Amino acid sequence: MLHPPDETRHSTPEAEAAASGCLLLPGLPHLGIEHRAAWVEAESDGTVTKLLSSVGVQTLDDPDLAVMAALLAA
């Protein structure tokens, strides 16, 4: 899921031209493989201003993850 700069809530005032995105790596919780997710915010020149990674995420905790999980389920 990728959000253009106009639709991104920026983490710092200096990053107002940054785009943000989210990546879901679905797991198989019943087999002990947890869902993984990463969130990134980057400027147009490729400078990463924010990077967050998490294991064992709940897909309903984040709107972007919920949308991606629904698309995968469809």
Rosetta blueprint (number, residue, H / E / L):
1 M L
2 L E
3 H E
4 P L
5 P H
6 D H
7 E H
8 T L
9 R L
10 H L
11 S L
12 T L
13 P H
14 E H
15 A H
16 E L
17 A L
18 A L
19 A E
20 S E
21 G E
22 C E
23 L E
24 L E
25 L E
26 P L
27 G L
28 L E
29 P H
30 H H
31 L H
32 G L
33 I E
34 E L
35 H L
36 R E
37 A E
38 A E
39 W E
40 V E
41 E E
42 A E
43 E L
44 S L
45 D L
46 G L
47 T L
48 V E
49 T E
50 K E
51 L E
52 L E
53 S E
54 S E
55 V E
56 G L
57 V L
58 Q L
59 T L
60 L L
61 D L
62 D L
63 P H
64 D H
65 L H
66 A H
67 V H
68 M H
69 A H
70 A H
71 L H
72 L H
73 A H
74 A L
